[in-house]
Amino acid sequence: MDKIDLIEKIRNGHTELERALGGLSPEQLENSFVPGEWTVKETLVHLSGWERTLIEDHARWKRGEPLTELQGQSGVDAFNAELLKAAGKMSLGQVLDEFHSSFRALTDWMEDLEPEDLSLPFMYGMSLEEFIAEDTYKHYGEHLYLIGRHQKK
């Protein structure tokens, strides 16, 4: 996939998230209606955190520095726990601002990416393109179900 198509997929995936969020009240954004399930607010912090880490890791990669490699599922779980902890300290307004800000940073970063970098090995045996897909539009799709569940409450 070329850079323009990748950016379009990311934008389309984010538009789906925005559309789903538009139908939710502040209560639906901040409260979990299923015990143990993340709130939409927490999910937005989660998505933003992974976007920011992707951008930061790419900068490290370009400088030849070590990347944020999470050791297996326990490493991913620990990273997600830190994001959830951060969500608890943020107001809904701050979370929504960060959600929009991180996406703007992501799209600006994507616009500046060298197209030939997309096919290069990046992390965990994936090319940069594959890694971007995992942390953006594929990731958005994984969490759309949660937002849909809150719309029905």
DRENKOLZA-889956 format. One line per field, with one value per atom (N, C-alpha, C, O): residue in three letters; atom name; x, y, z. Coordinates in Angstrom, 3 decimals, always signed. Each point is the difference from the previous one (the first is absolute). Example, Ala and Ser with C-alpha at 12.3 -4.5 7.8 and 13.67 -1.06 7.14 Angstrom:
2
aa: c(Ala, Ala, Ala, Ala, Ser, Ser, Ser, Ser) $
at: c(N, CA, C, O, N, CA, C, O) $
u: c(+13.190, -0.890, +0.900, +1.036, -1.386, +0.820, -0.770, +0.509) $
v: c(-5.690, +1.190, +1.200, -0.019, +1.069, +1.190, +1.090, +1.108) $
w: c(+7.800, +0.000, +0.000, +0.665, -1.385, +0.060, +0.730, +0.169) $
end
This chain:
153
aa: c(Met, Met, Met, Met, Asp, Asp, Asp, Asp, Lys, Lys, Lys, Lys, Ile, Ile, Ile, Ile, Asp, Asp, Asp, Asp, Leu, Leu, Leu, Leu, Ile, Ile, Ile, Ile, Glu, Glu, Glu, Glu, Lys, Lys, Lys, Lys, Ile, Ile, Ile, Ile, Arg, Arg, Arg, Arg, Asn, Asn, Asn, Asn, Gly, Gly, Gly, Gly, His, His, His, His, Thr, Thr, Thr, Thr, Glu, Glu, Glu, Glu, Leu, Leu, Leu, Leu, Glu, Glu, Glu, Glu, Arg, Arg, Arg, Arg, Ala, Ala, Ala, Ala, Leu, Leu, Leu, Leu, Gly, Gly, Gly, Gly, Gly, Gly, Gly, Gly, Leu, Leu, Leu, Leu, Ser, Ser, Ser, Ser, Pro, Pro, Pro, Pro, Glu, Glu, Glu, Glu, Gln, Gln, Gln, Gln, Leu, Leu, Leu, Leu, Glu, Glu, Glu, Glu, Asn, Asn, Asn, Asn, Ser, Ser, Ser, Ser, Phe, Phe, Phe, Phe, Val, Val, Val, Val, Pro, Pro, Pro, Pro, Gly, Gly, Gly, Gly, Glu, Glu, Glu, Glu, Trp, Trp, Trp, Trp, Thr, Thr, Thr, Thr, Val, Val, Val, Val, Lys, Lys, Lys, Lys, Glu, Glu, Glu, Glu, Thr, Thr, Thr, Thr, Leu, Leu, Leu, Leu, Val, Val, Val, Val, His, His, His, His, Leu, Leu, Leu, Leu, Ser, Ser, Ser, Ser, Gly, Gly, Gly, Gly, Trp, Trp, Trp, Trp, Glu, Glu, Glu, Glu, Arg, Arg, Arg, Arg, Thr, Thr, Thr, Thr, Leu, Leu, Leu, Leu, Ile, Ile, Ile, Ile, Glu, Glu, Glu, Glu, Asp, Asp, Asp, Asp, His, His, His, His, Ala, Ala, Ala, Ala, Arg, Arg, Arg, Arg, Trp, Trp, Trp, Trp, Lys, Lys, Lys, Lys, Arg, Arg, Arg, Arg, Gly, Gly, Gly, Gly, Glu, Glu, Glu, Glu, Pro, Pro, Pro, Pro, Leu, Leu, Leu, Leu, Thr, Thr, Thr, Thr, Glu, Glu, Glu, Glu, Leu, Leu, Leu, Leu, Gln, Gln, Gln, Gln, Gly, Gly, Gly, Gly, Gln, Gln, Gln, Gln, Ser, Ser, Ser, Ser, Gly, Gly, Gly, Gly, Val, Val, Val, Val, Asp, Asp, Asp, Asp, Ala, Ala, Ala, Ala, Phe, Phe, Phe, Phe, Asn, Asn, Asn, Asn, Ala, Ala, Ala, Ala, Glu, Glu, Glu, Glu, Leu, Leu, Leu, Leu, Leu, Leu, Leu, Leu, Lys, Lys, Lys, Lys, Ala, Ala, Ala, Ala, Ala, Ala, Ala, Ala, Gly, Gly, Gly, Gly, Lys, Lys, Lys, Lys, Met, Met, Met, Met, Ser, Ser, Ser, Ser, Leu, Leu, Leu, Leu, Gly, Gly, Gly, Gly, Gln, Gln, Gln, Gln, Val, Val, Val, Val, Leu, Leu, Leu, Leu, Asp, Asp, Asp, Asp, Glu, Glu, Glu, Glu, Phe, Phe, Phe, Phe, His, His, His, His, Ser, Ser, Ser, Ser, Ser, Ser, Ser, Ser, Phe, Phe, Phe, Phe, Arg, Arg, Arg, Arg, Ala, Ala, Ala, Ala, Leu, Leu, Leu, Leu, Thr, Thr, Thr, Thr, Asp, Asp, Asp, Asp, Trp, Trp, Trp, Trp, Met, Met, Met, Met, Glu, Glu, Glu, Glu, Asp, Asp, Asp, Asp, Leu, Leu, Leu, Leu, Glu, Glu, Glu, Glu, Pro, Pro, Pro, Pro, Glu, Glu, Glu, Glu, Asp, Asp, Asp, Asp, Leu, Leu, Leu, Leu, Ser, Ser, Ser, Ser, Leu, Leu, Leu, Leu, Pro, Pro, Pro, Pro, Phe, Phe, Phe, Phe, Met, Met, Met, Met, Tyr, Tyr, Tyr, Tyr, Gly, Gly, Gly, Gly, Met, Met, Met, Met, Ser, Ser, Ser, Ser, Leu, Leu, Leu, Leu, Glu, Glu, Glu, Glu, Glu, Glu, Glu, Glu, Phe, Phe, Phe, Phe, Ile, Ile, Ile, Ile, Ala, Ala, Ala, Ala, Glu, Glu, Glu, Glu, Asp, Asp, Asp, Asp, Thr, Thr, Thr, Thr, Tyr, Tyr, Tyr, Tyr, Lys, Lys, Lys, Lys, His, His, His, His, Tyr, Tyr, Tyr, Tyr, Gly, Gly, Gly, Gly, Glu, Glu, Glu, Glu, His, His, His, His, Leu, Leu, Leu, Leu, Tyr, Tyr, Tyr, Tyr, Leu, Leu, Leu, Leu, Ile, Ile, Ile, Ile, Gly, Gly, Gly, Gly, Arg, Arg, Arg, Arg, His, His, His, His, Gln, Gln, Gln, Gln, Lys, Lys, Lys, Lys, Lys, Lys, Lys, Lys) $
at: c(N, CA, C, O, N, CA, C, O, N, CA, C, O, N, CA, C, O, N, CA, C, O, N, CA, C, O, N, CA, C, O, N, CA, C, O, N, CA, C, O, N, CA, C, O, N, CA, C, O, N, CA, C, O, N, CA, C, O, N, CA, C, O, N, CA, C, O, N, CA, C, O, N, CA, C, O, N, CA, C, O, N, CA, C, O, N, CA, C, O, N, CA, C, O, N, CA, C, O, N, CA, C, O, N, CA, C, O, N, CA, C, O, N, CA, C, O, N, CA, C, O, N, CA, C, O, N, CA, C, O, N, CA, C, O, N, CA, C, O, N, CA, C, O, N, CA, C, O, N, CA, C, O, N, CA, C, O, N, CA, C, O, N, CA, C, O, N, CA, C, O, N, CA, C, O, N, CA, C, O, N, CA, C, O, N, CA, C, O, N, CA, C, O, N, CA, C, O, N, CA, C, O, N, CA, C, O, N, CA, C, O, N, CA, C, O, N, CA, C, O, N, CA, C, O, N, CA, C, O, N, CA, C, O, N, CA, C, O, N, CA, C, O, N, CA, C, O, N, CA, C, O, N, CA, C, O, N, CA, C, O, N, CA, C, O, N, CA, C, O, N, CA, C, O, N, CA, C, O, N, CA, C, O, N, CA, C, O, N, CA, C, O, N, CA, C, O, N, CA, C, O, N, CA, C, O, N, CA, C, O, N, CA, C, O, N, CA, C, O, N, CA, C, O, N, CA, C, O, N, CA, C, O, N, CA, C, O, N, CA, C, O, N, CA, C, O, N, CA, C, O, N, CA, C, O, N, CA, C, O, N, CA, C, O, N, CA, C, O, N, CA, C, O, N, CA, C, O, N, CA, C, O, N, CA, C, O, N, CA, C, O, N, CA, C, O, N, CA, C, O, N, CA, C, O, N, CA, C, O, N, CA, C, O, N, CA, C, O, N, CA, C, O, N, CA, C, O, N, CA, C, O, N, CA, C, O, N, CA, C, O, N, CA, C, O, N, CA, C, O, N, CA, C, O, N, CA, C, O, N, CA, C, O, N, CA, C, O, N, CA, C, O, N, CA, C, O, N, CA, C, O, N, CA, C, O, N, CA, C, O, N, CA, C, O, N, CA, C, O, N, CA, C, O, N, CA, C, O, N, CA, C, O, N, CA, C, O, N, CA, C, O, N, CA, C, O, N, CA, C, O, N, CA, C, O, N, CA, C, O, N, CA, C, O, N, CA, C, O, N, CA, C, O, N, CA, C, O, N, CA, C, O, N, CA, C, O, N, CA, C, O, N, CA, C, O, N, CA, C, O, N, CA, C, O, N, CA, C, O, N, CA, C, O, N, CA, C, O, N, CA, C, O, N, CA, C, O, N, CA, C, O, N, CA, C, O, N, CA, C, O, N, CA, C, O, N, CA, C, O, N, CA, C, O, N, CA, C, O, N, CA, C, O, N, CA, C, O, N, CA, C, O, N, CA, C, O, N, CA, C, O, N, CA, C, O, N, CA, C, O, N, CA, C, O, N, CA, C, O, N, CA, C, O, N, CA, C, O) $
u: c(+0.857, -0.857, +0.909, +1.023, -1.398, +0.829, -0.428, -1.028, +1.827, -0.211, -1.372, -0.673, +0.264, -1.287, -1.149, -0.929, +0.979, -1.056, +0.001, -1.061, +2.232, +0.109, -0.599, -0.759, +1.093, -0.564, -1.523, -0.708, +0.214, -1.455, -0.669, -1.050, +1.655, -0.558, -0.021, -0.968, +2.028, +0.067, -1.081, -0.712, +0.594, -1.026, -1.406, -0.847, +0.599, -1.324, -0.305, -1.118, +2.108, -0.195, -0.278, -0.845, +1.552, -0.214, -1.362, -0.655, +0.237, -1.324, -1.095, -0.987, +1.156, -0.967, -0.065, -1.083, +2.246, +0.027, -0.731, -0.829, +1.141, -0.628, -1.517, -0.745, +0.304, -1.439, -0.651, -1.065, +1.693, -0.542, +0.001, -0.940, +1.980, +0.081, -1.056, -0.493, +0.146, -0.961, -1.364, -0.750, +0.421, -1.296, -0.015, -1.005, +2.099, +0.090, -0.081, +0.525, -1.183, -0.065, +1.262, +0.717, -0.435, +1.148, -0.084, +1.017, -2.228, -0.155, +0.413, +0.673, -1.071, +0.360, +1.504, +0.555, +0.101, +1.442, +0.780, +1.067, -1.597, +0.753, -0.342, +0.749, -1.848, -0.423, +0.033, -0.344, +0.756, -0.031, -1.332, -0.409, -0.250, -1.293, +0.136, -0.981, +2.193, +0.289, +1.163, +1.069, -1.262, +1.083, +1.298, -0.003, +1.103, +1.308, +0.334, +1.121, -2.059, +0.248, +0.477, -0.448, +1.346, +0.481, -1.131, -0.939, +1.039, -0.914, +0.463, +1.119, -1.983, +0.397, +1.121, +0.940, -1.032, +1.061, +1.342, +0.996, -0.955, +1.240, +0.481, +1.199, -2.132, +0.352, +0.644, +0.950, -1.456, +0.575, +1.420, +0.863, -0.608, +1.362, +0.898, +1.147, -1.660, +0.730, +0.406, +1.168, -2.105, +0.289, +1.007, +0.932, -1.123, +0.922, +1.401, +0.989, -0.906, +1.299, +0.772, +1.211, -1.895, +0.660, +0.408, +1.054, -1.875, +0.387, +1.262, +0.937, -0.912, +1.167, +1.256, +1.076, -1.206, +1.147, +0.528, +1.212, -2.094, +0.414, +0.861, +1.064, -1.524, +0.745, +1.354, +1.019, -1.014, +1.253, +0.967, +1.203, -1.732, +0.866, +0.592, +1.157, -1.929, +0.550, +1.152, +1.016, -1.169, +1.086, +1.242, +1.116, -1.309, +1.141, +0.647, +1.224, -2.039, +0.465, +0.856, +1.056, -1.509, +0.744, +1.350, +0.970, -0.920, +1.247, +0.877, +1.109, -1.598, +0.758, -0.041, +0.875, -1.878, -0.147, -0.946, -0.778, +0.840, -0.909, -1.468, -0.328, -0.532, -1.432, -0.672, +0.608, -1.870, -0.787, -0.495, -1.135, +1.967, -0.398, -0.618, +0.637, -1.876, -0.724, +0.209, -0.153, +0.492, +0.329, -1.263, -0.508, +0.013, -1.163, -1.263, -0.057, -0.953, -1.293, +0.090, -0.730, +1.612, +0.118, +0.523, -0.407, +1.297, +0.484, -1.088, -0.112, -0.688, -1.132, -0.993, -0.494, +0.201, -0.945, +0.495, -0.789, +2.086, +0.570, -0.097, -0.336, +0.631, -0.105, -1.451, -0.258, -0.676, -1.416, -0.444, -0.815, +1.342, -0.352, +0.457, -0.706, +1.882, +0.484, -0.907, -0.269, -0.196, -0.912, -1.326, -0.550, +0.041, -1.247, +0.169, -0.906, +2.057, +0.309, -0.011, -0.541, +1.141, +0.024, -1.415, -0.327, -0.512, -1.384, -0.759, -0.826, +1.111, -0.680, +0.335, -0.741, +1.852, +0.432, -0.415, +0.265, -0.915, -0.347, -1.505, -0.803, +0.444, -1.414, -0.432, +0.836, -2.131, -0.510, +0.452, +0.365, -0.383, +0.451, +1.460, +0.349, +0.496, +1.415, +0.176, +0.824, -1.596, +0.092, -0.409, +0.673, -1.770, -0.448, +0.993, +0.253, +0.315, +1.031, +1.205, +0.523, -0.082, +1.152, -0.332, +0.847, -2.053, -0.428, +0.126, +0.505, -0.960, +0.081, +1.437, +0.448, +0.262, +1.378, +0.925, +0.831, -0.972, +0.872, -0.283, +0.916, -2.173, -0.311, +0.582, +0.511, -0.590, +0.624, +1.500, +0.583, +0.046, +1.439, +0.304, +0.982, -1.820, +0.185, -0.109, +0.849, -1.866, -0.169, +1.100, +0.461, -0.040, +1.130, +1.259, +0.737, -0.498, +1.156, -0.069, +0.996, -2.178, -0.167, +0.290, +0.630, -1.082, +0.243, +1.500, +0.450, +0.322, +1.448, +0.831, +1.194, -1.813, +0.741, +0.568, -0.624, +1.800, +0.597, -0.694, +0.009, -0.604, -0.735, +0.838, -0.522, +1.807, +0.840, +0.205, +0.344, -0.546, +0.134, -1.083, +0.214, -1.366, -1.129, +0.315, -0.541, +1.391, +0.294, +1.170, +0.294, +0.365, +1.164, -0.418, -1.062, +1.892, -0.280, -0.021, +0.875, -1.888, -0.144, +0.118, +0.982, -1.960, +0.008, -0.856, -0.964, +1.331, -0.743, -0.179, -1.011, +1.978, -0.065, -0.948, -0.288, -0.190, -0.917, +0.706, +0.941, -1.422, +0.464, -0.636, -0.941, +1.458, -0.596, -1.461, -0.855, +0.566, -1.393, -0.907, -1.081, +1.525, -0.805, -0.194, -1.085, +2.141, -0.072, -0.953, -0.785, +0.855, -0.915, -1.446, -0.858, +0.588, -1.360, -0.486, -1.141, +2.014, -0.379, -0.333, -0.911, +1.636, -0.188, -0.989, -0.228, -0.359, -0.947, -1.318, -0.786, +0.537, -1.345, -0.414, -1.176, +2.090, -0.373, -0.331, -0.931, +1.695, -0.220, -1.336, -0.740, +0.433, -1.287, -1.146, -0.952, +1.072, -1.048, -0.206, -1.124, +2.215, -0.097, -0.837, -0.606, +0.569, -0.686, -1.342, -0.704, +0.342, -1.303, -1.154, -1.028, +1.188, -1.071, -0.373, -1.177, +2.179, -0.256, -0.857, -0.951, +1.286, -0.761, -1.428, -0.953, +0.808, -1.330, -0.814, -1.206, +1.849, -0.702, -0.511, -1.085, +1.851, -0.433, -1.117, -0.795, +0.720, -1.059, -1.355, -1.026, +1.024, -1.255, -0.530, -1.128, +1.908, -0.424, -0.853, -0.452) $
v: c(-1.164, +1.164, +1.235, +0.023, +0.985, +1.200, +0.940, -0.205, +1.218, +0.918, +0.681, +0.139, +0.278, +0.696, -0.923, +0.424, -1.682, -0.958, -0.290, -0.127, +0.025, -0.249, +1.167, -0.214, +1.419, +1.179, +0.013, +0.321, -0.665, -0.021, -1.036, +0.270, -1.457, -1.033, +0.489, -0.232, +0.903, +0.519, +1.053, -0.028, +0.942, +1.052, -0.592, +0.419, -1.384, -0.630, -0.720, +0.078, -0.773, -0.681, +0.980, -0.252, +1.362, +1.004, +0.672, +0.334, -0.141, +0.578, -0.900, +0.493, -1.803, -0.932, +0.174, -0.005, +0.159, +0.242, +1.290, +0.031, +1.030, +1.313, -0.103, +0.540, -1.229, -0.151, -0.727, +0.404, -1.460, -0.758, +0.832, -0.074, +0.855, +0.832, +1.093, +0.395, +0.093, +1.092, -0.323, +0.906, -2.165, -0.390, -0.290, -0.481, +0.763, -0.328, +1.238, +1.062, -1.224, +1.062, -0.050, -1.001, +2.066, -0.055, -1.191, -0.623, +0.304, -1.154, -1.288, -0.844, +0.686, -1.207, -0.066, -1.091, +2.235, +0.032, -0.362, -0.609, +0.983, -0.139, -1.213, -0.332, -0.335, -1.118, -1.313, -0.061, -0.970, -1.336, -0.625, +0.024, -0.578, -0.623, -1.508, -0.697, +0.211, -1.419, -0.055, +0.543, -1.194, -0.063, -0.533, -1.007, +1.690, -0.420, +0.437, -0.217, +0.823, +0.455, +1.457, +0.784, -0.436, +1.375, +0.944, -0.366, +1.566, +1.047, +0.503, -0.282, +1.025, +0.588, +1.001, +0.089, +0.657, +0.959, -0.716, +0.465, -1.567, -0.769, -0.528, -0.018, -0.406, -0.515, +1.085, -0.270, +1.488, +1.105, +0.307, +0.285, -0.338, +0.200, -1.127, +0.234, -1.427, -1.169, +0.199, -0.175, +0.531, +0.204, +1.128, -0.134, +1.236, +1.137, -0.378, +0.401, -1.168, -0.416, -0.852, +0.164, -1.068, -0.833, +0.828, -0.245, +1.219, +0.880, +0.782, +0.060, +0.537, +0.789, -0.867, +0.431, -1.639, -0.894, -0.390, -0.107, -0.103, -0.297, +1.134, -0.244, +1.464, +1.159, +0.110, +0.239, -0.416, +0.089, -1.119, +0.230, -1.438, -1.118, +0.226, -0.342, +0.906, +0.273, +0.995, -0.160, +1.189, +0.979, -0.686, +0.275, -1.174, -0.750, -0.864, -0.061, -0.587, -0.866, +0.784, -0.470, +1.654, +0.834, +0.432, +0.188, -0.032, +0.397, -1.198, +0.171, -1.374, -1.204, -0.363, -0.719, +1.205, -0.272, -1.175, -0.347, -0.270, -1.114, +0.447, +1.122, -2.022, +0.274, -0.498, -0.706, +1.084, -0.443, -1.405, -0.184, -0.800, -1.377, -0.570, -0.066, -0.336, -0.579, -1.507, -0.628, +0.069, -1.418, -0.840, -0.188, -0.307, -0.884, +0.687, +1.221, -2.040, +0.518, +0.712, +0.962, -1.424, +0.660, +1.427, +0.894, -0.671, +1.349, +0.889, +1.169, -1.721, +0.741, +0.329, +1.125, -2.097, +0.221, +1.086, +0.825, -0.821, +1.018, +1.391, +0.976, -0.897, +1.277, +0.495, +1.174, -2.071, +0.373, +0.423, +0.912, -1.565, +0.382, +1.416, +0.749, -0.377, +1.371, +1.006, +1.078, -1.433, +0.883, +0.153, +1.099, -2.195, +0.066, +0.846, +0.738, -0.851, +0.810, +1.490, +0.829, -0.504, +1.387, +0.490, +1.153, -2.023, +0.379, +0.419, +0.913, -1.585, +0.320, +1.372, +0.543, +0.026, +1.320, +1.121, +1.172, -1.525, +0.993, +0.251, -0.913, +2.160, +0.311, -0.481, -0.267, +0.162, -0.399, +0.995, -0.404, +1.677, +1.011, -0.195, +0.116, -0.408, -0.241, -1.235, -0.004, -1.025, -1.235, +0.261, -0.441, +1.153, +0.299, +0.886, -0.192, +1.167, +0.854, -0.835, +0.181, -1.091, -0.846, -0.959, -0.261, -0.255, -0.888, +0.711, -0.575, +1.806, +0.770, +0.441, -0.035, +0.444, +0.463, -1.126, +0.199, -1.364, -1.111, -0.413, -0.387, +0.465, -0.355, +1.034, -0.360, +1.633, +1.026, -0.224, +0.109, -0.423, -0.280, -1.212, -0.006, -1.012, -1.199, +0.314, -0.428, +1.156, +0.284, +0.936, -0.148, +1.097, +0.858, -0.842, +0.178, -1.086, -0.890, -0.865, -0.172, -0.368, -0.840, +0.782, -0.520, +1.749, +0.831, +0.190, +0.066, +0.020, +0.241, -1.270, +0.082, -1.254, -1.260, -0.165, +0.371, -0.927, -0.362, -1.277, -1.005, +1.022, -1.181, -1.282, -1.082, +1.201, -1.206, -0.608, -1.178, +1.946, -0.532, -1.029, -0.887, +0.992, -0.872, -1.476, -0.834, +0.500, -1.413, -0.531, -1.195, +2.066, -0.425, -0.743, +0.278, -1.230, -0.680, +1.014, +0.860, -0.979, +0.963, -0.689, +0.205, -1.011, -0.633, -1.261, -0.093, -0.878, -1.255, -0.725, -0.669, +0.800, -0.672, +0.644, -0.575, +1.749, +0.710, +1.164, +0.586, -0.271, +1.219, +1.198, -0.152, +1.327, +1.207, +0.108, +0.357, -0.659, +0.069, -0.925, +0.402, -1.637, -0.955, +0.484, -0.126, +0.677, +0.474, +1.187, +0.083, +0.826, +1.143, -0.489, +0.486, -1.444, -0.540, -0.567, +0.231, -0.978, -0.608, +1.036, -0.207, +1.313, +1.019, +1.092, +0.934, -1.047, +1.036, -0.642, -0.422, +0.345, -0.392, -1.386, -0.209, -0.739, -1.323, +0.098, -0.643, +1.443, +0.197, +0.695, -0.369, +1.370, +0.688, -0.999, +0.002, -0.855, -0.981, -0.958, -0.418, +0.072, -0.896, +0.605, -0.729, +2.055, +0.654, +0.616, +0.502, -0.527, +0.543, -0.732, +0.608, -1.911, -0.770, +0.594, +0.054, +0.392, +0.548, +1.253, +0.177, +0.665, +1.233, -0.341, +0.611, -1.571, -0.433, -0.552, +0.232, -0.950, -0.536, +1.118, -0.108, +1.184, +1.122, +0.803, +0.628, -0.638, +0.710, -0.636, +0.680, -1.955, -0.720, +0.130, -0.410, +0.964, +0.084, +1.230, +0.244) $
w: c(+0.000, +0.000, +0.000, +0.683, -1.440, -0.001, +1.133, +0.647, -0.434, +1.124, -0.069, +1.021, -2.203, -0.140, +0.384, +0.688, -1.125, +0.354, +1.504, +0.613, -0.033, +1.435, +0.789, +0.946, -1.325, +0.678, -0.134, +0.954, -2.124, -0.212, +0.900, +0.582, -0.465, +0.886, +1.447, +0.724, -0.309, +1.368, +0.215, +1.004, -1.935, +0.130, +0.008, +0.788, -1.656, -0.036, +1.311, +0.509, +0.033, +1.280, +1.126, +0.860, -0.867, +1.045, -0.161, +0.987, -2.224, -0.256, +0.565, +0.546, -0.673, +0.597, +1.512, +0.586, +0.043, +1.446, +0.342, +0.909, -1.641, +0.243, -0.136, +0.818, -1.845, -0.237, +1.175, +0.467, +0.006, +1.127, +1.280, +0.791, -0.591, +1.203, +0.000, +1.057, -2.244, -0.111, +0.573, +0.362, -0.276, +0.532, +1.483, +0.523, +0.168, +1.425, +0.887, -0.334, +1.448, +1.006, +0.860, -0.019, +0.773, +0.919, +0.954, +0.305, +0.169, +0.899, -0.706, +0.593, -1.851, -0.743, -0.281, -0.122, +0.020, -0.221, +1.261, -0.077, +1.223, +1.251, +0.842, +0.920, -1.200, +0.840, -0.758, -1.180, +1.862, -0.571, +0.377, +1.161, -2.151, +0.262, +0.182, +0.257, -0.394, +0.216, +0.986, -0.280, +1.439, +0.983, -0.608, -0.708, +0.990, -0.472, -1.412, -0.462, -0.229, -1.369, +0.040, +0.836, -1.733, -0.070, -0.350, -0.707, +1.202, -0.432, -1.365, -0.428, -0.247, -1.276, +0.248, -0.791, +1.872, +0.355, +0.122, -0.555, +1.259, +0.146, -1.343, -0.276, -0.546, -1.328, -0.852, -0.735, +0.827, -0.775, +0.455, -0.829, +2.132, +0.510, -0.499, -0.384, +0.390, -0.494, -1.468, -0.346, -0.498, -1.420, -0.210, -0.792, +1.499, -0.118, +0.461, -0.613, +1.687, +0.517, -0.990, -0.148, -0.528, -1.002, -1.215, -0.587, +0.202, -1.113, +0.350, -0.797, +1.981, +0.419, +0.073, -0.415, +0.936, +0.111, -1.375, -0.190, -0.754, -1.369, -0.559, -0.567, +0.729, -0.502, +0.695, -0.647, +1.974, +0.769, -0.393, -0.128, -0.063, -0.394, -1.386, -0.243, -0.654, -1.329, +0.095, -0.676, +1.513, +0.178, +0.562, -0.440, +1.419, +0.561, -1.089, -0.108, -0.676, -1.080, -0.986, -0.423, +0.062, -0.943, +0.582, -0.734, +2.069, +0.658, +0.354, +0.506, -0.766, +0.323, +1.467, +0.483, +0.237, +1.439, +0.224, -0.888, +2.074, +0.304, +0.001, +0.387, -0.827, -0.044, +1.271, +0.804, -0.634, +1.142, -0.281, -0.442, +0.692, -0.245, +1.266, +1.051, -1.176, +1.122, -0.039, -1.047, +2.157, +0.071, +0.143, +1.105, -2.216, +0.014, +0.482, +0.142, +0.104, +0.420, +1.349, +0.242, +0.633, +1.309, -0.167, +0.742, -1.698, -0.270, -0.568, +0.369, -1.264, -0.576, +1.106, +0.081, +0.766, +1.100, +0.950, +0.461, -0.165, +0.892, -0.641, +0.670, -1.968, -0.709, +0.017, +0.265, -0.547, +0.028, +1.393, +0.141, +0.887, +1.381, +0.307, +0.675, -1.167, +0.190, -0.700, +0.530, -1.710, -0.720, +0.747, +0.074, +0.475, +0.764, +1.258, +0.387, +0.238, +1.178, -0.376, +0.733, -1.874, -0.481, -0.281, +0.282, -0.835, -0.329, +1.254, -0.037, +1.141, +1.251, +0.543, +0.820, -1.267, +0.468, -0.944, +0.270, -1.376, -1.016, -0.024, +0.194, -0.433, -0.179, -1.382, -0.864, +0.666, -1.306, -1.064, -1.104, +1.412, -0.948, -0.392, -1.175, +2.145, -0.282, -0.890, -0.915, +1.191, -0.782, -1.446, -0.931, +0.752, -1.368, -0.727, -1.189, +1.900, -0.611, -0.425, -1.099, +1.959, -0.322, -1.144, -0.853, +0.831, -1.080, -1.352, -0.963, +0.900, -1.250, -0.286, -1.146, +2.182, -0.157, -0.457, -0.886, +1.477, -0.387, -1.437, -0.726, +0.310, -1.387, -0.972, -1.061, +1.425, -0.849, -0.094, -1.079, +2.216, -0.002, -0.876, -0.743, +0.832, -0.803, -1.489, -0.782, +0.384, -1.429, -0.505, -1.133, +1.949, -0.393, -0.186, -0.970, +1.899, -0.070, -1.253, -0.702, +0.429, -1.190, -1.278, -0.921, +0.867, -1.186, -0.234, -1.144, +2.235, -0.096, -0.189, -0.287, +0.444, -0.132, -1.403, -0.994, +0.944, -1.282, -0.488, +0.711, -1.896, -0.478, +0.005, +0.270, -0.565, -0.041, +1.392, +0.102, +0.962, +1.359, +0.312, +0.827, -1.472, +0.322, -0.176, +0.727, -1.662, -0.254, +0.831, -0.037, +0.776, +0.785, +1.263, +0.556, -0.093, +1.267, +1.141, +0.103, +0.748, +1.102, +1.355, +0.713, -0.355, +1.317, -0.028, -0.759, +1.598, +0.144, -1.341, -0.215, -0.667, -1.291, -0.997, -1.049, +1.370, -0.890, -0.684, +0.535, -1.730, -0.665, +0.702, +0.778, -1.059, +0.576, -0.424, +0.810, -2.057, -0.479, +0.808, +0.429, -0.225, +0.770, +1.433, +0.568, +0.004, +1.378, +0.115, +0.945, -1.904, -0.004, -0.071, +0.737, -1.619, -0.126, +1.330, +0.400, +0.285, +1.278, +1.065, +0.801, -0.785, +1.039, -0.390, +0.769, -1.958, -0.434, -0.430, +0.848, -2.145, -0.453, +0.466, +0.297, -0.220, +0.522, +1.496, +0.485, +0.221, +1.431, +0.240, +0.912, -1.725, +0.140, -0.139, +0.781, -1.797, -0.250, +1.166, +0.277, +0.405, +1.156, +1.118, +0.785, -0.708, +1.120, -0.373, +0.875, -2.122, -0.406, +0.673, +0.300, -0.060, +0.635, +1.354, +0.355, +0.400, +1.332, -0.102, +0.761, -1.681, -0.182, -0.416, +0.483, -1.365, -0.414, +1.153, +0.080, +0.802, +1.180, +0.879, +0.572, -0.455, +0.839, -0.657, +0.698, -2.020, -0.699, +0.295, -0.021, +0.291, +0.199, +1.412, +0.276, +0.612, +1.404, +0.222, +1.119) $
end
